[in-house]
């Protein structure tokens, strides 16, 4: 079975135990998914401090079953990863 994306999981009524487990690890959390971290290749902390903080907040929201808060944080993670990808494309450090 192909794992659901976080966008799909955020459409559910509640988070599963697998969702909570996935939210806890960088490669399988929303940050890893949106930033494009390969499963099993990069298990370290994100280099961008804003993403690191958002990722921690996302995990707490998922583990607390706070769907609304998780959706809001996911949106912010998406915005930050988009900005970082844009900066990288423009050659901005």
Secondary structure, DSSP 8 states (H G I E B T S, - for coil): -----HHHHTTSSS--HHHHHHHHSGGGSHHHHHHT--TTT--S--SSHHHHHHHHHHHHHHHTT-HHHHHHHHHHHHHHHHHHHHHHHHT--
